[in-house]
Amino acid sequence: MSNMASAFSDNFLGYSPKWYERSIICFLILNPILLYTVGPFITGWVLMAQFIFTLAMA
């Protein structure tokens, strides 16, 4: 099982910097939490900001 986790972590987003990979993972964890706590309207705007961030950093 550790080989599978190691392979996933090595191949996630290719040769992207680690801080970028961590930010994408944080976005994926944060979005459902925001949806249940602040609602779909605010979560939609946060998602737009995350999208612009990922485009700017690509």
N, CA, C and O atoms as a Tripos MOL2 file, in Angstrom:
@<TRIPOS>MOLECULE
protein
  232   231    58     0     0
PROTEIN
NO_CHARGES

@<TRIPOS>ATOM
      1 N           0.8230   -1.1990    0.0000 N.3       1 MET1
      2 CA          0.0000    0.0000    0.0000 C.3       1 MET1
      3 C           0.8600    1.2530    0.0000 C.2       1 MET1
      4 O           0.4890    2.2610   -0.6010 O.2       1 MET1
      5 N           2.0000    1.2000    0.6650 N.am      2 SER2
      6 CA          2.8520    2.3880    0.6860 C.3       2 SER2
      7 C           3.4190    2.6790   -0.6970 C.2       2 SER2
      8 O           3.6860    3.8350   -1.0280 O.2       2 SER2
      9 N           3.6040    1.6380   -1.5100 N.am      3 ASN3
     10 CA          4.0800    1.8670   -2.8710 C.3       3 ASN3
     11 C           3.0500    2.6310   -3.6920 C.2       3 ASN3
     12 O           3.4030    3.4760   -4.5140 O.2       3 ASN3
     13 N           1.7770    2.3280   -3.4630 N.am      4 MET4
     14 CA          0.7070    3.0140   -4.1870 C.3       4 MET4
     15 C           0.6360    4.4780   -3.7620 C.2       4 MET4
     16 O           0.5010    5.3610   -4.6080 O.2       4 MET4
     17 N           0.7250    4.7390   -2.4690 N.am      5 ALA5
     18 CA          0.7000    6.1150   -1.9750 C.3       5 ALA5
     19 C           1.9260    6.8800   -2.4470 C.2       5 ALA5
     20 O           1.8330    8.0570   -2.7960 O.2       5 ALA5
     21 N           3.0580    6.2220   -2.4570 N.am      6 SER6
     22 CA          4.2870    6.8640   -2.9290 C.3       6 SER6
     23 C           4.1900    7.1950   -4.4190 C.2       6 SER6
     24 O           4.6080    8.2700   -4.8470 O.2       6 SER6
     25 N           3.6440    6.2820   -5.1950 N.am      7 ALA7
     26 CA          3.4840    6.5260   -6.6280 C.3       7 ALA7
     27 C           2.5270    7.6810   -6.8770 C.2       7 ALA7
     28 O           2.7710    8.5140   -7.7500 O.2       7 ALA7
     29 N           1.4380    7.7360   -6.1150 N.am      8 PHE8
     30 CA          0.4830    8.8320   -6.2850 C.3       8 PHE8
     31 C           1.1120   10.1680   -5.9260 C.2       8 PHE8
     32 O           0.9450   11.1480   -6.6520 O.2       8 PHE8
     33 N           1.8350   10.2160   -4.8140 N.am      9 SER9
     34 CA          2.4330   11.4890   -4.4000 C.3       9 SER9
     35 C           3.5360   11.9240   -5.3550 C.2       9 SER9
     36 O           3.7350   13.1210   -5.5620 O.2       9 SER9
     37 N           4.2530   10.9750   -5.9370 N.am     10 ASP10
     38 CA          5.3050   11.3330   -6.8910 C.3      10 ASP10
     39 C           4.7320   11.8260   -8.2150 C.2      10 ASP10
     40 O           5.3310   12.6800   -8.8710 O.2      10 ASP10
     41 N           3.5850   11.2980   -8.6100 N.am     11 ASN11
     42 CA          3.0110   11.6340   -9.9130 C.3      11 ASN11
     43 C           1.9460   12.7170   -9.8700 C.2      11 ASN11
     44 O           1.4800   13.1540  -10.9230 O.2      11 ASN11
     45 N           1.5490   13.1610   -8.6900 N.am     12 PHE12
     46 CA          0.4890   14.1650   -8.5790 C.3      12 PHE12
     47 C           0.9730   15.4940   -9.1390 C.2      12 PHE12
     48 O           1.9210   16.0730   -8.6090 O.2      12 PHE12
     49 N           0.3520   15.9820  -10.1850 N.am     13 LEU13
     50 CA          0.6680   17.2360  -10.8780 C.3      13 LEU13
     51 C           2.0810   17.2770  -11.4490 C.2      13 LEU13
     52 O           2.6340   18.3580  -11.6540 O.2      13 LEU13
     53 N           2.6600   16.1310  -11.7020 N.am     14 GLY14
     54 CA          3.9490   16.0720  -12.3870 C.3      14 GLY14
     55 C           5.0790   16.7380  -11.6370 C.2      14 GLY14
     56 O           5.3260   16.4390  -10.4690 O.2      14 GLY14
     57 N           5.7710   17.6520  -12.3190 N.am     15 TYR15
     58 CA          6.9370   18.3180  -11.7410 C.3      15 TYR15
     59 C           6.5970   19.6830  -11.1510 C.2      15 TYR15
     60 O           7.4520   20.5670  -11.1000 O.2      15 TYR15
     61 N           5.3800   19.8550  -10.7140 N.am     16 SER16
     62 CA          4.9720   21.1270  -10.1000 C.3      16 SER16
     63 C           5.6710   21.3040   -8.7590 C.2      16 SER16
     64 O           6.0340   20.3220   -8.1110 O.2      16 SER16
     65 N           5.8620   22.5540   -8.3420 N.am     17 PRO17
     66 CA          6.4570   22.7820   -7.0140 C.3      17 PRO17
     67 C           5.5600   22.2200   -5.9130 C.2      17 PRO17
     68 O           4.3390   22.1450   -6.0530 O.2      17 PRO17
     69 N           6.1990   21.8320   -4.8210 N.am     18 LYS18
     70 CA          5.4510   21.2230   -3.7080 C.3      18 LYS18
     71 C           4.4230   22.1850   -3.1220 C.2      18 LYS18
     72 O           3.3420   21.7520   -2.7240 O.2      18 LYS18
     73 N           4.7380   23.4930   -3.0590 N.am     19 TRP19
     74 CA          3.7890   24.4480   -2.4920 C.3      19 TRP19
     75 C           2.5300   24.5300   -3.3600 C.2      19 TRP19
     76 O           1.4320   24.7380   -2.8440 O.2      19 TRP19
     77 N           2.6890   24.3660   -4.6810 N.am     20 TYR20
     78 CA          1.5380   24.4020   -5.5820 C.3      20 TYR20
     79 C           0.6790   23.1520   -5.3990 C.2      20 TYR20
     80 O          -0.5490   23.2350   -5.3740 O.2      20 TYR20
     81 N           1.3250   22.0030   -5.2730 N.am     21 GLU21
     82 CA          0.5950   20.7670   -5.0350 C.3      21 GLU21
     83 C          -0.1700   20.8360   -3.7150 C.2      21 GLU21
     84 O          -1.3210   20.4050   -3.6370 O.2      21 GLU21
     85 N           0.4710   21.3780   -2.6790 N.am     22 ARG22
     86 CA         -0.1900   21.5000   -1.3780 C.3      22 ARG22
     87 C          -1.3750   22.4540   -1.4440 C.2      22 ARG22
     88 O          -2.4020   22.2210   -0.8070 O.2      22 ARG22
     89 N          -1.2310   23.5280   -2.2150 N.am     23 SER23
     90 CA         -2.3510   24.4700   -2.3140 C.3      23 SER23
     91 C          -3.5390   23.8270   -3.0250 C.2      23 SER23
     92 O          -4.6820   24.0660   -2.6330 O.2      23 SER23
     93 N          -3.3040   23.0240   -4.0500 N.am     24 ILE24
     94 CA         -4.3910   22.3350   -4.7450 C.3      24 ILE24
     95 C          -5.0710   21.3400   -3.8060 C.2      24 ILE24
     96 O          -6.2980   21.2410   -3.7920 O.2      24 ILE24
     97 N          -4.2870   20.6090   -3.0290 N.am     25 ILE25
     98 CA         -4.8600   19.6630   -2.0690 C.3      25 ILE25
     99 C          -5.6750   20.4050   -1.0160 C.2      25 ILE25
    100 O          -6.7530   19.9500   -0.6350 O.2      25 ILE25
    101 N          -5.1700   21.5380   -0.5460 N.am     26 CYS26
    102 CA         -5.9260   22.3370    0.4290 C.3      26 CYS26
    103 C          -7.2320   22.8350   -0.1680 C.2      26 CYS26
    104 O          -8.2590   22.8370    0.5120 O.2      26 CYS26
    105 N          -7.2110   23.2590   -1.4330 N.am     27 PHE27
    106 CA         -8.4400   23.6910   -2.0930 C.3      27 PHE27
    107 C          -9.4510   22.5440   -2.1390 C.2      27 PHE27
    108 O         -10.6360   22.7480   -1.8750 O.2      27 PHE27
    109 N          -8.9860   21.3470   -2.4720 N.am     28 LEU28
    110 CA         -9.8810   20.1980   -2.5690 C.3      28 LEU28
    111 C         -10.4860   19.8260   -1.2190 C.2      28 LEU28
    112 O         -11.6270   19.3680   -1.1520 O.2      28 LEU28
    113 N          -9.7330   20.0200   -0.1600 N.am     29 ILE29
    114 CA        -10.2480   19.7320    1.1820 C.3      29 ILE29
    115 C         -11.1660   20.8540    1.6580 C.2      29 ILE29
    116 O         -12.1850   20.5970    2.2990 O.2      29 ILE29
    117 N         -10.8060   22.0900    1.3450 N.am     30 LEU30
    118 CA        -11.5350   23.2500    1.8500 C.3      30 LEU30
    119 C         -12.9090   23.4340    1.2010 C.2      30 LEU30
    120 O         -13.8460   23.8700    1.8700 O.2      30 LEU30
    121 N         -13.0460   23.1140   -0.0730 N.am     31 ASN31
    122 CA        -14.2930   23.3990   -0.7890 C.3      31 ASN31
    123 C         -15.5330   22.7270   -0.1970 C.2      31 ASN31
    124 O         -16.5360   23.4120    0.0000 O.2      31 ASN31
    125 N         -15.5180   21.4280    0.0970 N.am     32 PRO32
    126 CA        -16.7320   20.8450    0.7020 C.3      32 PRO32
    127 C         -17.0330   21.4030    2.0880 C.2      32 PRO32
    128 O         -18.1950   21.5480    2.4670 O.2      32 PRO32
    129 N         -15.9820   21.7160    2.8420 N.am     33 ILE33
    130 CA        -16.1870   22.2950    4.1730 C.3      33 ILE33
    131 C         -16.8500   23.6590    4.0460 C.2      33 ILE33
    132 O         -17.7820   23.9740    4.7870 O.2      33 ILE33
    133 N         -16.3710   24.4670    3.1100 N.am     34 LEU34
    134 CA        -16.9820   25.7780    2.8910 C.3      34 LEU34
    135 C         -18.4260   25.6610    2.4240 C.2      34 LEU34
    136 O         -19.2810   26.4480    2.8310 O.2      34 LEU34
    137 N         -18.6950   24.6900    1.5810 N.am     35 LEU35
    138 CA        -20.0570   24.5160    1.0730 C.3      35 LEU35
    139 C         -21.0440   24.2570    2.2070 C.2      35 LEU35
    140 O         -22.1530   24.7900    2.1980 O.2      35 LEU35
    141 N         -20.6520   23.4560    3.1650 N.am     36 TYR36
    142 CA        -21.5580   23.1420    4.2780 C.3      36 TYR36
    143 C         -21.5940   24.2210    5.3430 C.2      36 TYR36
    144 O         -22.5780   24.3210    6.0760 O.2      36 TYR36
    145 N         -20.5400   25.0390    5.4520 N.am     37 THR37
    146 CA        -20.5180   26.0410    6.5200 C.3      37 THR37
    147 C         -21.0320   27.4030    6.0750 C.2      37 THR37
    148 O         -21.7890   28.0330    6.8140 O.2      37 THR37
    149 N         -20.6470   27.8790    4.8950 N.am     38 VAL38
    150 CA        -21.0340   29.2340    4.4890 C.3      38 VAL38
    151 C         -22.0380   29.2590    3.3450 C.2      38 VAL38
    152 O         -22.5690   30.3210    3.0200 O.2      38 VAL38
    153 N         -22.3110   28.1100    2.7260 N.am     39 GLY39
    154 CA        -23.3180   28.0560    1.6770 C.3      39 GLY39
    155 C         -22.7340   28.1240    0.2830 C.2      39 GLY39
    156 O         -21.5450   28.3890    0.1050 O.2      39 GLY39
    157 N         -23.5920   27.8800   -0.7180 N.am     40 PRO40
    158 CA        -23.1070   27.7980   -2.0910 C.3      40 PRO40
    159 C         -22.6990   29.1360   -2.7030 C.2      40 PRO40
    160 O         -21.8320   29.1620   -3.5770 O.2      40 PRO40
    161 N         -23.2930   30.2390   -2.2740 N.am     41 PHE41
    162 CA        -22.9630   31.5300   -2.8830 C.3      41 PHE41
    163 C         -21.5140   31.9230   -2.5840 C.2      41 PHE41
    164 O         -20.7500   32.2280   -3.5000 O.2      41 PHE41
    165 N         -21.1460   31.9170   -1.3200 N.am     42 ILE42
    166 CA        -19.7750   32.2800   -0.9360 C.3      42 ILE42
    167 C         -18.7850   31.2490   -1.4570 C.2      42 ILE42
    168 O         -17.6960   31.6040   -1.9080 O.2      42 ILE42
    169 N         -19.1580   29.9720   -1.3990 N.am     43 THR43
    170 CA        -18.2730   28.9230   -1.8990 C.3      43 THR43
    171 C         -18.0220   29.0940   -3.3920 C.2      43 THR43
    172 O         -16.9140   28.8400   -3.8660 O.2      43 THR43
    173 N         -19.0270   29.5160   -4.1300 N.am     44 GLY44
    174 CA        -18.8450   29.7720   -5.5560 C.3      44 GLY44
    175 C         -17.8350   30.8670   -5.8220 C.2      44 GLY44
    176 O         -17.0120   30.7460   -6.7290 O.2      44 GLY44
    177 N         -17.8880   31.9430   -5.0350 N.am     45 TRP45
    178 CA        -16.9190   33.0220   -5.2060 C.3      45 TRP45
    179 C         -15.5160   32.5900   -4.7980 C.2      45 TRP45
    180 O         -14.5320   32.9870   -5.4220 O.2      45 TRP45
    181 N         -15.4270   31.7830   -3.7590 N.am     46 VAL46
    182 CA        -14.1160   31.2610   -3.3530 C.3      46 VAL46
    183 C         -13.5640   30.3480   -4.4390 C.2      46 VAL46
    184 O         -12.3670   30.3710   -4.7260 O.2      46 VAL46
    185 N         -14.4340   29.5460   -5.0410 N.am     47 LEU47
    186 CA        -14.0160   28.6660   -6.1240 C.3      47 LEU47
    187 C         -13.5150   29.4670   -7.3220 C.2      47 LEU47
    188 O         -12.5440   29.0740   -7.9680 O.2      47 LEU47
    189 N         -14.1650   30.5790   -7.6180 N.am     48 MET48
    190 CA        -13.6890   31.4520   -8.6980 C.3      48 MET48
    191 C         -12.3020   32.0080   -8.3850 C.2      48 MET48
    192 O         -11.4430   32.0590   -9.2650 O.2      48 MET48
    193 N         -12.0780   32.4240   -7.1410 N.am     49 ALA49
    194 CA        -10.7620   32.9310   -6.7390 C.3      49 ALA49
    195 C          -9.7080   31.8310   -6.8280 C.2      49 ALA49
    196 O          -8.5800   32.0920   -7.2450 O.2      49 ALA49
    197 N         -10.0560   30.6170   -6.4470 N.am     50 GLN50
    198 CA         -9.1210   29.5010   -6.5470 C.3      50 GLN50
    199 C          -8.7900   29.2100   -8.0090 C.2      50 GLN50
    200 O          -7.6410   28.9180   -8.3400 O.2      50 GLN50
    201 N          -9.7820   29.2890   -8.8720 N.am     51 PHE51
    202 CA         -9.5670   29.0540  -10.2970 C.3      51 PHE51
    203 C          -8.6260   30.1010  -10.8810 C.2      51 PHE51
    204 O          -7.7100   29.7650  -11.6320 O.2      51 PHE51
    205 N          -8.8450   31.3540  -10.5430 N.am     52 ILE52
    206 CA         -7.9720   32.4220  -11.0330 C.3      52 ILE52
    207 C          -6.5570   32.2360  -10.5000 C.2      52 ILE52
    208 O          -5.5870   32.4550  -11.2250 O.2      52 ILE52
    209 N          -6.4330   31.8320   -9.2360 N.am     53 PHE53
    210 CA         -5.1180   31.5650   -8.6530 C.3      53 PHE53
    211 C          -4.3930   30.4600   -9.4190 C.2      53 PHE53
    212 O          -3.2130   30.5970   -9.7430 O.2      53 PHE53
    213 N          -5.1010   29.3600   -9.7100 N.am     54 THR54
    214 CA         -4.4410   28.2590  -10.4060 C.3      54 THR54
    215 C          -4.0710   28.6430  -11.8380 C.2      54 THR54
    216 O          -3.0440   28.1940  -12.3460 O.2      54 THR54
    217 N          -4.8850   29.4620  -12.4930 N.am     55 LEU55
    218 CA         -4.5190   29.9190  -13.8330 C.3      55 LEU55
    219 C          -3.3170   30.8530  -13.8000 C.2      55 LEU55
    220 O          -2.4460   30.7830  -14.6680 O.2      55 LEU55
    221 N          -3.2700   31.7210  -12.8030 N.am     56 ALA56
    222 CA         -2.1570   32.6660  -12.7040 C.3      56 ALA56
    223 C          -0.8450   31.9590  -12.3880 C.2      56 ALA56
    224 O           0.2160   32.3960  -12.8350 O.2      56 ALA56
    225 N          -0.9040   30.8830  -11.6310 N.am     57 MET57
    226 CA          0.3130   30.1830  -11.2330 C.3      57 MET57
    227 C           0.7490   29.1230  -12.2400 C.2      57 MET57
    228 O           1.8570   28.5980  -12.1320 O.2      57 MET57
    229 N          -0.0960   28.7980  -13.2150 N.am     58 ALA58
    230 CA          0.2430   27.7460  -14.1840 C.3      58 ALA58
    231 C           1.2780   28.2220  -15.1780 C.2      58 ALA58
    232 O           1.6780   27.4660  -16.0630 O.2      58 ALA58
@<TRIPOS>BOND
     1     1     2 1
     2     2     3 1
     3     3     4 2
     4     3     5 am
     5     5     6 1
     6     6     7 1
     7     7     8 2
     8     7     9 am
     9     9    10 1
    10    10    11 1
    11    11    12 2
    12    11    13 am
    13    13    14 1
    14    14    15 1
    15    15    16 2
    16    15    17 am
    17    17    18 1
    18    18    19 1
    19    19    20 2
    20    19    21 am
    21    21    22 1
    22    22    23 1
    23    23    24 2
    24    23    25 am
    25    25    26 1
    26    26    27 1
    27    27    28 2
    28    27    29 am
    29    29    30 1
    30    30    31 1
    31    31    32 2
    32    31    33 am
    33    33    34 1
    34    34    35 1
    35    35    36 2
    36    35    37 am
    37    37    38 1
    38    38    39 1
    39    39    40 2
    40    39    41 am
    41    41    42 1
    42    42    43 1
    43    43    44 2
    44    43    45 am
    45    45    46 1
    46    46    47 1
    47    47    48 2
    48    47    49 am
    49    49    50 1
    50    50    51 1
    51    51    52 2
    52    51    53 am
    53    53    54 1
    54    54    55 1
    55    55    56 2
    56    55    57 am
    57    57    58 1
    58    58    59 1
    59    59    60 2
    60    59    61 am
    61    61    62 1
    62    62    63 1
    63    63    64 2
    64    63    65 am
    65    65    66 1
    66    66    67 1
    67    67    68 2
    68    67    69 am
    69    69    70 1
    70    70    71 1
    71    71    72 2
    72    71    73 am
    73    73    74 1
    74    74    75 1
    75    75    76 2
    76    75    77 am
    77    77    78 1
    78    78    79 1
    79    79    80 2
    80    79    81 am
    81    81    82 1
    82    82    83 1
    83    83    84 2
    84    83    85 am
    85    85    86 1
    86    86    87 1
    87    87    88 2
    88    87    89 am
    89    89    90 1
    90    90    91 1
    91    91    92 2
    92    91    93 am
    93    93    94 1
    94    94    95 1
    95    95    96 2
    96    95    97 am
    97    97    98 1
    98    98    99 1
    99    99   100 2
   100    99   101 am
   101   101   102 1
   102   102   103 1
   103   103   104 2
   104   103   105 am
   105   105   106 1
   106   106   107 1
   107   107   108 2
   108   107   109 am
   109   109   110 1
   110   110   111 1
   111   111   112 2
   112   111   113 am
   113   113   114 1
   114   114   115 1
   115   115   116 2
   116   115   117 am
   117   117   118 1
   118   118   119 1
   119   119   120 2
   120   119   121 am
   121   121   122 1
   122   122   123 1
   123   123   124 2
   124   123   125 am
   125   125   126 1
   126   126   127 1
   127   127   128 2
   128   127   129 am
   129   129   130 1
   130   130   131 1
   131   131   132 2
   132   131   133 am
   133   133   134 1
   134   134   135 1
   135   135   136 2
   136   135   137 am
   137   137   138 1
   138   138   139 1
   139   139   140 2
   140   139   141 am
   141   141   142 1
   142   142   143 1
   143   143   144 2
   144   143   145 am
   145   145   146 1
   146   146   147 1
   147   147   148 2
   148   147   149 am
   149   149   150 1
   150   150   151 1
   151   151   152 2
   152   151   153 am
   153   153   154 1
   154   154   155 1
   155   155   156 2
   156   155   157 am
   157   157   158 1
   158   158   159 1
   159   159   160 2
   160   159   161 am
   161   161   162 1
   162   162   163 1
   163   163   164 2
   164   163   165 am
   165   165   166 1
   166   166   167 1
   167   167   168 2
   168   167   169 am
   169   169   170 1
   170   170   171 1
   171   171   172 2
   172   171   173 am
   173   173   174 1
   174   174   175 1
   175   175   176 2
   176   175   177 am
   177   177   178 1
   178   178   179 1
   179   179   180 2
   180   179   181 am
   181   181   182 1
   182   182   183 1
   183   183   184 2
   184   183   185 am
   185   185   186 1
   186   186   187 1
   187   187   188 2
   188   187   189 am
   189   189   190 1
   190   190   191 1
   191   191   192 2
   192   191   193 am
   193   193   194 1
   194   194   195 1
   195   195   196 2
   196   195   197 am
   197   197   198 1
   198   198   199 1
   199   199   200 2
   200   199   201 am
   201   201   202 1
   202   202   203 1
   203   203   204 2
   204   203   205 am
   205   205   206 1
   206   206   207 1
   207   207   208 2
   208   207   209 am
   209   209   210 1
   210   210   211 1
   211   211   212 2
   212   211   213 am
   213   213   214 1
   214   214   215 1
   215   215   216 2
   216   215   217 am
   217   217   218 1
   218   218   219 1
   219   219   220 2
   220   219   221 am
   221   221   222 1
   222   222   223 1
   223   223   224 2
   224   223   225 am
   225   225   226 1
   226   226   227 1
   227   227   228 2
   228   227   229 am
   229   229   230 1
   230   230   231 1
   231   231   232 2
@<TRIPOS>SUBSTRUCTURE
     1 MET1         2 RESIDUE 1 A MET
     2 SER2         6 RESIDUE 1 A SER
     3 ASN3        10 RESIDUE 1 A ASN
     4 MET4        14 RESIDUE 1 A MET
     5 ALA5        18 RESIDUE 1 A ALA
     6 SER6        22 RESIDUE 1 A SER
     7 ALA7        26 RESIDUE 1 A ALA
     8 PHE8        30 RESIDUE 1 A PHE
     9 SER9        34 RESIDUE 1 A SER
    10 ASP10       38 RESIDUE 1 A ASP
    11 ASN11       42 RESIDUE 1 A ASN
    12 PHE12       46 RESIDUE 1 A PHE
    13 LEU13       50 RESIDUE 1 A LEU
    14 GLY14       54 RESIDUE 1 A GLY
    15 TYR15       58 RESIDUE 1 A TYR
    16 SER16       62 RESIDUE 1 A SER
    17 PRO17       66 RESIDUE 1 A PRO
    18 LYS18       70 RESIDUE 1 A LYS
    19 TRP19       74 RESIDUE 1 A TRP
    20 TYR20       78 RESIDUE 1 A TYR
    21 GLU21       82 RESIDUE 1 A GLU
    22 ARG22       86 RESIDUE 1 A ARG
    23 SER23       90 RESIDUE 1 A SER
    24 ILE24       94 RESIDUE 1 A ILE
    25 ILE25       98 RESIDUE 1 A ILE
    26 CYS26      102 RESIDUE 1 A CYS
    27 PHE27      106 RESIDUE 1 A PHE
    28 LEU28      110 RESIDUE 1 A LEU
    29 ILE29      114 RESIDUE 1 A ILE
    30 LEU30      118 RESIDUE 1 A LEU
    31 ASN31      122 RESIDUE 1 A ASN
    32 PRO32      126 RESIDUE 1 A PRO
    33 ILE33      130 RESIDUE 1 A ILE
    34 LEU34      134 RESIDUE 1 A LEU
    35 LEU35      138 RESIDUE 1 A LEU
    36 TYR36      142 RESIDUE 1 A TYR
    37 THR37      146 RESIDUE 1 A THR
    38 VAL38      150 RESIDUE 1 A VAL
    39 GLY39      154 RESIDUE 1 A GLY
    40 PRO40      158 RESIDUE 1 A PRO
    41 PHE41      162 RESIDUE 1 A PHE
    42 ILE42      166 RESIDUE 1 A ILE
    43 THR43      170 RESIDUE 1 A THR
    44 GLY44      174 RESIDUE 1 A GLY
    45 TRP45      178 RESIDUE 1 A TRP
    46 VAL46      182 RESIDUE 1 A VAL
    47 LEU47      186 RESIDUE 1 A LEU
    48 MET48      190 RESIDUE 1 A MET
    49 ALA49      194 RESIDUE 1 A ALA
    50 GLN50      198 RESIDUE 1 A GLN
    51 PHE51      202 RESIDUE 1 A PHE
    52 ILE52      206 RESIDUE 1 A ILE
    53 PHE53      210 RESIDUE 1 A PHE
    54 THR54      214 RESIDUE 1 A THR
    55 LEU55      218 RESIDUE 1 A LEU
    56 ALA56      222 RESIDUE 1 A ALA
    57 MET57      226 RESIDUE 1 A MET
    58 ALA58      230 RESIDUE 1 A ALA
